[in-house]
Amino acid sequence: MQFTAFHRFISIVGDQFGEAHDPSPEDQRGEYESGTARLGGHLWRVRTASVTPTKPGAFVAAWRRDERGETRPFGSDDGTEGLLVFVHDGERFGVFRFTASHLQALGVTASAAHPGKRGFRVYPSWCEDLNAQATRTQRAQAPAFSLLA
């Protein structure tokens, strides 16, 4: 797996977030870039979201396999700093840097308060004319988003 989005991100931001180490692919990856990487001394999960033709935004898978081989949402205490979600849409390119606490607040990671999600939609700043729910989600995700190109 090449992790082209992660490498493009590093080529744009340089060492702004600290030293970057090449991502390690995860066993359960599918047709998308899925792994973990060290950035600034912290372990981050890495995903590339899929832009869908019929709905605004992009979909990102956010799960792991448990010891029985079943899919489970990430736990809020999995030892990672958070989740880097890369989005390509034509010439546009951006990243969501969701910290572990932000993921928990969004209900993405499993905790005592939330069952967690196995996937969710992200709405980069270039998404417009969203319905009310998508607009609320975009606002909640906005602090994590950086437009890179």
N, CA, C and O of each residue as an XYZ file, in Angstrom:
596
protein
N       0.847     -1.172      0.000
C       0.000      0.000      0.000
C       0.895      1.239      0.000
O       1.885      1.299      0.728
N       0.539      2.216     -0.817
C       1.422      3.354     -1.020
C       1.154      4.547     -0.106
O       2.065      5.343      0.126
N      -0.054      4.699      0.416
C      -0.402      5.841      1.263
C      -0.074      7.162      0.570
O       0.600      8.025      1.132
N      -0.563      7.301     -0.656
C      -0.265      8.502     -1.437
C      -0.803      9.768     -0.781
O      -0.153     10.811     -0.838
N      -1.975      9.696     -0.159
C      -2.541     10.884      0.488
C      -1.679     11.321      1.672
O      -1.444     12.514      1.861
N      -1.211     10.367      2.465
C      -0.361     10.708      3.610
C       0.930     11.361      3.125
O       1.362     12.368      3.688
N       1.544     10.805      2.101
C       2.798     11.366      1.588
C       2.579     12.747      0.966
O       3.434     13.625      1.083
N       1.441     12.935      0.311
C       1.136     14.269     -0.225
C       0.965     15.262      0.919
O       1.462     16.385      0.841
N       0.273     14.864      1.971
C       0.091     15.690      3.163
C       1.445     16.115      3.726
O       1.651     17.297      4.005
N       2.362     15.177      3.896
C       3.685     15.482      4.449
C       4.464     16.390      3.503
O       5.193     17.270      3.960
N       4.322     16.191      2.194
C       5.042     17.060      1.249
C       4.535     18.497      1.324
O       5.281     19.426      1.016
N       3.296     18.692      1.721
C       2.728     20.040      1.835
C       3.061     20.672      3.183
O       3.485     21.827      3.229
N       2.878     19.935      4.284
C       3.045     20.528      5.620
C       4.459     20.401      6.167
O       4.796     21.065      7.147
N       5.292     19.566      5.560
C       6.661     19.394      6.053
C       6.659     18.854      7.471
O       5.954     17.893      7.779
N       7.456     19.480      8.336
C       7.539     19.013      9.726
C       6.703     19.879     10.670
O       6.989     19.944     11.865
N       5.689     20.534     10.149
C       4.812     21.392     10.949
C       4.220     20.651     12.149
O       4.008     21.249     13.204
N       3.955     19.364     11.994
C       3.373     18.568     13.073
C       4.392     17.621     13.694
O       4.022     16.694     14.415
N       5.655     17.848     13.421
C       6.718     17.001     13.938
C       7.167     15.992     12.897
O       6.643     15.938     11.785
N       8.134     15.210     13.282
C       8.689     14.210     12.373
C       7.631     13.169     12.011
O       6.889     12.694     12.872
N       7.574     12.825     10.732
C       6.607     11.839     10.249
C       7.316     10.545      9.886
O       8.401     10.558      9.304
N       6.696      9.438     10.234
C       7.200      8.112      9.874
C       6.199      7.452      8.941
O       4.990      7.637      9.086
N       6.700      6.683      7.984
C       5.824      6.032      7.015
C       4.735      5.218      7.709
O       4.986      4.567      8.724
N       3.525      5.260      7.152
C       2.422      4.483      7.726
C       2.657      2.982      7.606
O       3.329      2.507      6.691
N       2.088      2.261      8.547
C       2.067      0.796      8.511
C       0.653      0.370      8.157
O      -0.295      0.774      8.831
N       0.488     -0.437      7.115
C      -0.860     -0.876      6.737
C      -1.483     -1.736      7.828
O      -0.786     -2.455      8.545
N      -2.796     -1.654      7.942
C      -3.525     -2.509      8.869
C      -4.005     -3.746      8.128
O      -4.270     -3.694      6.927
N      -4.117     -4.854      8.841
C      -4.526     -6.116      8.229
C      -5.904     -6.031      7.583
O      -6.137     -6.630      6.533
N      -6.827     -5.283      8.212
C      -8.195     -5.260      7.718
C      -8.449     -4.236      6.622
O      -9.599     -4.007      6.247
N      -7.405     -3.625      6.110
C      -7.615     -2.615      5.071
C      -8.334     -3.244      3.879
O      -8.173     -4.428      3.586
N      -9.107     -2.441      3.222
C      -9.814     -2.896      2.022
C      -9.183     -2.236      0.823
O      -7.970     -2.304      0.625
N     -10.008     -1.603      0.030
C      -9.524     -0.931     -1.164
C      -9.145      0.518     -0.871
O      -8.940      1.301     -1.798
N      -9.050      0.873      0.376
C      -8.724      2.239      0.766
C      -7.445      2.227      1.595
O      -7.053      1.197      2.145
N      -6.811      3.374      1.672
C      -5.584      3.476      2.468
C      -5.968      3.457      3.944
O      -6.712      4.319      4.412
N      -5.465      2.487      4.659
C      -5.827      2.281      6.052
C      -4.602      1.795      6.813
O      -4.021      0.762      6.478
N      -4.216      2.541      7.833
C      -3.062      2.130      8.612
C      -2.856      3.027      9.808
O      -3.755      3.754     10.230
N      -1.651      2.961     10.348
C      -1.249      3.842     11.440
C       0.088      4.467     11.072
O       0.883      3.884     10.335
N       0.320      5.666     11.598
C       1.579      6.367     11.330
C       1.962      7.188     12.549
O       1.107      7.662     13.296
N       3.258      7.344     12.731
C       3.757      8.225     13.788
C       3.956      9.611     13.198
O       4.577      9.779     12.149
N       3.414     10.593     13.895
C       3.521     11.987     13.492
C       3.782     12.796     14.753
O       2.956     12.835     15.665
N       4.944     13.440     14.790
C       5.293     14.210     15.976
C       5.401     13.360     17.224
O       5.113     13.833     18.323
N       5.814     12.110     17.070
C       5.979     11.221     18.218
C       4.699     10.557     18.687
O       4.722      9.791     19.650
N       3.576     10.836     18.025
C       2.288     10.261     18.419
C       1.788      9.312     17.333
O       2.017      9.532     16.144
N       1.109      8.264     17.758
C       0.539      7.296     16.829
C      -0.849      7.768     16.389
O      -1.716      8.036     17.220
N      -1.043      7.863     15.080
C      -2.320      8.278     14.486
C      -2.840      7.167     13.585
O      -2.060      6.492     12.914
N      -4.133      6.979     13.569
C      -4.751      6.137     12.549
C      -4.835      6.980     11.281
O      -5.013      8.196     11.349
N      -4.706      6.332     10.123
C      -4.714      7.015      8.827
C      -5.785      6.369      7.950
O      -5.834      5.146      7.820
N      -6.634      7.190      7.357
C      -7.661      6.717      6.428
C      -7.776      7.696      5.272
O      -7.524      8.891      5.429
N      -8.156      7.184      4.116
C      -8.510      8.022      2.980
C      -9.995      7.825      2.726
O     -10.454      6.703      2.513
N     -10.743      8.924      2.751
C     -12.191      8.868      2.566
C     -12.534      8.686      1.091
O     -11.759      9.052      0.207
N     -13.702      8.118      0.847
C     -14.189      7.909     -0.520
C     -15.263      8.934     -0.837
O     -16.288      9.007     -0.159
N     -15.020      9.725     -1.874
C     -16.031     10.667     -2.339
C     -17.084      9.858     -3.079
O     -16.760      9.043     -3.943
N     -18.341     10.087     -2.736
C     -19.434      9.342     -3.350
C     -20.175     10.245     -4.334
O     -20.389     11.424     -4.051
N     -20.565      9.705     -5.483
C     -21.153     10.549     -6.526
C     -22.562     11.056     -6.229
O     -22.978     12.067     -6.795
N     -23.304     10.379     -5.357
C     -24.700     10.755     -5.140
C     -24.952     11.545     -3.865
O     -26.049     12.072     -3.677
N     -23.968     11.638     -2.993
C     -24.146     12.373     -1.739
C     -22.975     13.318     -1.543
O     -21.855     13.013     -1.953
N     -23.223     14.467     -0.918
C     -22.105     15.382     -0.657
C     -21.165     14.806      0.398
O     -21.534     13.914      1.162
N     -19.960     15.328      0.423
C     -18.980     14.863      1.387
C     -18.321     13.574      0.939
O     -18.340     13.220     -0.240
N     -17.740     12.883      1.904
C     -17.028     11.639      1.626
C     -17.253     10.685      2.790
O     -17.508     11.113      3.915
N     -17.157      9.393      2.513
C     -17.361      8.376      3.540
C     -16.016      7.812      3.965
O     -15.138      7.570      3.137
N     -15.868      7.606      5.264
C     -14.639      7.013      5.784
C     -14.996      5.851      6.713
O     -15.875      5.973      7.566
N     -14.309      4.737      6.538
C     -14.475      3.577      7.409
C     -13.647      3.802      8.670
O     -12.504      4.253      8.601
N     -14.234      3.486      9.814
C     -13.552      3.719     11.094
C     -13.787      2.526     12.015
O     -14.449      2.644     13.046
N     -13.238      1.384     11.634
C     -13.446      0.184     12.420
C     -12.179     -0.657     12.490
O     -11.198     -0.425     11.784
N     -12.247     -1.634     13.367
C     -11.165     -2.608     13.528
C     -11.818     -3.976     13.670
O     -13.023     -4.069     13.903
N     -11.041     -5.022     13.532
C     -11.560     -6.377     13.775
C     -11.160     -6.814     15.182
O     -10.024     -6.618     15.614
N     -12.115     -7.407     15.879
C     -11.811     -7.913     17.214
C     -11.228     -9.322     17.107
O     -10.996     -9.822     16.006
N     -10.997     -9.950     18.242
C     -10.364    -11.271     18.268
C     -11.224    -12.357     17.611
O     -10.703    -13.408     17.238
N     -12.531    -12.118     17.465
C     -13.421    -13.076     16.789
C     -13.570    -12.761     15.300
O     -14.297    -13.447     14.581
N     -12.877    -11.719     14.847
C     -12.951    -11.338     13.441
C     -14.124    -10.437     13.097
O     -14.366    -10.158     11.923
N     -14.858     -9.978     14.110
C     -16.006     -9.100     13.877
C     -15.551     -7.644     13.845
O     -14.594     -7.260     14.519
N     -16.253     -6.846     13.053
C     -15.900     -5.426     12.985
C     -16.456     -4.695     14.199
O     -17.578     -4.940     14.642
N     -15.641     -3.796     14.718
C     -15.993     -2.994     15.893
C     -15.531     -1.559     15.662
O     -14.514     -1.330     15.006
N     -16.275     -0.591     16.200
C     -15.787      0.790     16.132
C     -14.486      0.913     16.925
O     -14.219      0.117     17.825
N     -13.693      1.907     16.584
C     -12.495      2.177     17.380
C     -12.925      2.493     18.806
O     -13.985      3.079     19.028
N     -12.097      2.103     19.767
C     -12.357      2.453     21.153
C     -11.781      3.822     21.470
O     -10.817      4.257     20.839
N     -12.363      4.493     22.437
C     -11.866      5.824     22.803
C     -10.536      5.737     23.543
O      -9.871      6.753     23.748
N     -10.150      4.536     23.941
C      -8.909      4.346     24.698
C      -7.953      3.401     23.962
O      -7.300      2.565     24.586
N      -7.874      3.536     22.632
C      -7.070      2.590     21.848
C      -5.594      2.959     21.751
O      -4.840      2.285     21.048
N      -5.171      4.007     22.436
C      -3.753      4.360     22.462
C      -3.286      5.217     21.305
O      -2.089      5.474     21.176
N      -4.202      5.668     20.457
C      -3.803      6.552     19.359
C      -4.145      7.998     19.701
O      -5.014      8.275     20.528
N      -3.444      8.898     19.050
C      -3.692     10.332     19.228
C      -4.997     10.746     18.560
O      -5.655     11.693     18.990
N      -5.361     10.025     17.505
C      -6.583     10.349     16.780
C      -6.584      9.725     15.403
O      -5.951      8.696     15.167
N      -7.307     10.366     14.494
C      -7.533      9.835     13.154
C      -7.286     10.924     12.120
O      -7.888     11.996     12.184
N      -6.397     10.646     11.165
C      -6.171     11.531     10.022
C      -7.019     11.001      8.874
O      -6.853      9.858      8.449
N      -7.929     11.833      8.373
C      -8.792     11.446      7.258
C      -8.479     12.359      6.079
O      -8.670     13.573      6.155
N      -8.000     11.771      5.000
C      -7.654     12.534      3.800
C      -8.811     12.480      2.811
O      -9.448     11.441      2.633
N      -9.074     13.627      2.164
C     -10.151     13.723      1.183
C      -9.602     14.355     -0.087
O      -9.023     15.441     -0.050
N      -9.788     13.661     -1.226
C      -9.453     14.177     -2.565
C     -10.785     14.373     -3.280
O     -11.636     13.483     -3.258
N     -10.971     15.504     -3.899
C     -12.167     15.720     -4.717
C     -11.764     16.605     -5.885
O     -11.716     17.829     -5.762
N     -11.479     15.987     -7.003
C     -10.958     16.733     -8.147
C      -9.594     17.299     -7.800
O      -8.691     16.558     -7.410
N      -9.442     18.593     -7.939
C      -8.179     19.263     -7.609
C      -8.059     19.581     -6.118
O      -6.986     19.955     -5.646
N      -9.151     19.435     -5.385
C      -9.146     19.790     -3.959
C      -8.611     18.632     -3.119
O      -8.852     17.459     -3.406
N      -7.880     19.004     -2.076
C      -7.275     18.015     -1.186
C      -7.242     18.610      0.213
O      -6.836     19.757      0.399
N      -7.666     17.832      1.184
C      -7.656     18.307      2.556
C      -7.522     17.156      3.529
O      -7.577     15.985      3.154
N      -7.344     17.521      4.792
C      -7.202     16.521      5.844
C      -8.023     16.942      7.056
O      -8.071     18.117      7.421
N      -8.657     15.966      7.659
C      -9.278     16.135      8.964
C      -8.308     15.526      9.967
O      -7.931     14.361      9.840
N      -7.903     16.310     10.963
C      -7.050     15.806     12.049
C      -7.932     15.690     13.295
O      -7.939     16.574     14.151
N      -8.668     14.590     13.377
C      -9.563     14.366     14.505
C      -8.761     13.831     15.685
O      -8.182     12.749     15.594
N      -8.718     14.566     16.782
C      -8.074     14.055     17.992
C      -8.982     12.994     18.616
O     -10.162     12.900     18.280
N      -8.428     12.209     19.513
C      -9.215     11.180     20.186
C     -10.403     11.798     20.920
O     -11.498     11.237     20.902
N     -10.199     12.941     21.561
C     -11.303     13.579     22.289
C     -12.369     14.114     21.333
O     -13.558     14.069     21.648
N     -11.954     14.619     20.171
C     -12.929     15.101     19.184
C     -13.748     13.928     18.636
O     -14.963     14.042     18.478
N     -13.092     12.808     18.348
C     -13.810     11.620     17.875
C     -14.828     11.148     18.904
O     -15.937     10.743     18.555
N     -14.443     11.203     20.168
C     -15.360     10.795     21.227
C     -16.544     11.758     21.300
O     -17.686     11.321     21.441
N     -16.285     13.063     21.204
C     -17.359     14.059     21.242
C     -18.319     13.900     20.060
O     -19.516     14.156     20.192
N     -17.796     13.480     18.914
C     -18.630     13.259     17.729
C     -19.375     11.922     17.777
O     -20.220     11.655     16.922
N     -19.067     11.084     18.768
C     -19.709      9.781     18.885
C     -19.140      8.725     17.957
O     -19.768      7.690     17.734
N     -17.950      8.977     17.411
C     -17.333      8.034     16.471
C     -16.697      6.862     17.205
O     -16.857      5.714     16.790
N     -15.980      7.133     18.284
C     -15.322      6.055     19.025
C     -16.261      5.492     20.088
O     -17.110      6.201     20.628
N     -16.094      4.224     20.371
C     -16.905      3.560     21.382
C     -16.428      3.964     22.771
O     -15.229      3.984     23.053
N     -17.382      4.281     23.624
C     -17.083      4.638     25.012
C     -18.297      4.252     25.854
O     -19.271      3.704     25.337
N     -18.234      4.536     27.134
C     -19.380      4.256     27.995
C     -20.602      5.075     27.567
O     -21.738      4.651     27.777
N     -20.369      6.242     26.970
C     -21.467      7.129     26.577
C     -22.007      6.863     25.175
O     -23.158      7.193     24.890
N     -21.195      6.268     24.290
C     -21.586      6.069     22.890
C     -21.165      4.682     22.407
O     -20.096      4.197     22.780
N     -21.994      4.036     21.579
C     -21.592      2.741     21.026
C     -20.516      2.863     19.951
O     -19.851      1.879     19.630
N     -20.339      4.058     19.391
C     -19.351      4.268     18.339
C     -19.926      3.983     16.962
O     -21.052      3.503     16.831
N     -19.139      4.283     15.941
C     -19.569      4.112     14.549
C     -18.487      3.361     13.781
O     -17.298      3.508     14.066
N     -18.899      2.566     12.820
C     -17.951      1.832     11.969
C     -17.551      2.648     10.743
O     -16.624      2.287     10.018
N     -18.249      3.730     10.525
C     -17.956      4.631      9.421
C     -18.779      5.891      9.582
O     -19.777      5.903     10.302
N     -18.365      6.939      8.920
C     -19.105      8.196      8.999
C     -18.753      9.072      7.805
O     -17.760      8.840      7.117
N     -19.585     10.083      7.572
C     -19.355     11.023      6.480
C     -18.584     12.219      7.009
O     -18.796     12.677      8.132
N     -17.686     12.711      6.172
C     -16.969     13.951      6.467
C     -17.362     14.977      5.411
O     -17.608     14.647      4.251
N     -17.413     16.231      5.849
C     -17.827     17.325      4.974
C     -16.754     18.406      4.974
O     -16.743     19.272      5.848
N     -15.843     18.358      3.988
C     -14.816     19.400      3.885
C     -15.453     20.771      3.671
O     -16.637     20.876      3.351
N     -14.660     21.805      3.849
C     -15.154     23.183      3.734
C     -15.716     23.489      2.358
O     -16.532     24.402      2.230
N     -15.314     22.765      1.329
C     -15.808     23.054     -0.014
C     -17.214     22.490     -0.262
O     -17.814     22.790     -1.293
N     -17.745     21.688      0.651
C     -19.101     21.157      0.486
C     -20.113     22.258      0.797
O     -20.065     22.884      1.856
N     -21.020     22.480     -0.136
C     -22.025     23.533      0.009
C     -23.414     22.959     -0.233
O     -23.564     21.826     -0.690
N     -24.432     23.768      0.083
C     -25.832     23.384     -0.138
C     -26.170     22.063      0.547
O     -26.812     21.191     -0.038
N     -25.729     21.930      1.788
C     -25.971     20.719      2.567
C     -27.331     20.803      3.255
O     -27.841     21.897      3.498
N     -27.914     19.653      3.566
C     -29.141     19.670      4.363
C     -28.786     20.056      5.800
O     -27.610     20.185      6.140
N     -29.801     20.236      6.636
C     -29.579     20.747      7.995
C     -28.663     19.838      8.812
O     -27.764     20.326      9.497
N     -28.880     18.525      8.750
C     -28.046     17.598      9.527
C     -26.599     17.624      9.048
O     -25.678     17.661      9.864
N     -26.391     17.607      7.744
C     -25.032     17.642      7.200
C     -24.344     18.961      7.546
O     -23.138     18.983      7.791
N     -25.093     20.052      7.567
C     -24.529     21.355      7.949
C     -24.071     21.329      9.403
O     -22.995     21.837      9.722
N     -24.881     20.740     10.290
C     -24.480     20.623     11.705
C     -23.224     19.763     11.839
O     -22.315     20.088     12.602
N     -23.187     18.669     11.091
C     -22.017     17.786     11.127
C     -20.786     18.512     10.607
O     -19.713     18.410     11.202
N     -20.924     19.243      9.506
C     -19.799     19.997      8.945
C     -19.263     20.999      9.970
O     -18.050     21.137     10.129
N     -20.166     21.698     10.665
C     -19.732     22.658     11.693
C     -18.984     21.958     12.829
O     -17.982     22.471     13.326
N     -19.472     20.796     13.234
C     -18.825     20.052     14.321
C     -17.455     19.527     13.897
O     -16.555     19.404     14.728
N     -17.293     19.218     12.615
C     -16.024     18.694     12.103
C     -15.043     19.795     11.706
O     -13.844     19.538     11.602
N     -15.526     21.001     11.486
C     -14.709     22.095     10.934
C     -13.406     22.359     11.685
O     -12.393     22.617     11.035
N     -13.375     22.310     13.022
C     -12.099     22.582     13.705
C     -10.984     21.601     13.337
O      -9.804     21.922     13.483
N     -11.344     20.423     12.867
C     -10.341     19.407     12.522
C      -9.854     19.523     11.083
O      -8.858     18.897     10.721
N     -10.538     20.312     10.255
C     -10.250     20.309      8.821
C      -9.228     21.359      8.411
O      -9.247     22.493      8.891
N      -8.330     20.953      7.506
C      -7.373     21.868      6.868
C      -7.432     21.649      5.366
O      -7.243     20.531      4.886
N      -7.694     22.718      4.628
C      -7.663     22.673      3.171
C      -6.207     22.802      2.750
O      -5.542     23.775      3.104
N      -5.711     21.833      2.003
C      -4.292     21.805      1.640
C      -4.046     22.154      0.177
O      -2.970     22.647     -0.164
N      -5.005     21.911     -0.674
C      -4.851     22.239     -2.109
C      -6.217     22.347     -2.750
O      -6.318     22.614     -3.947
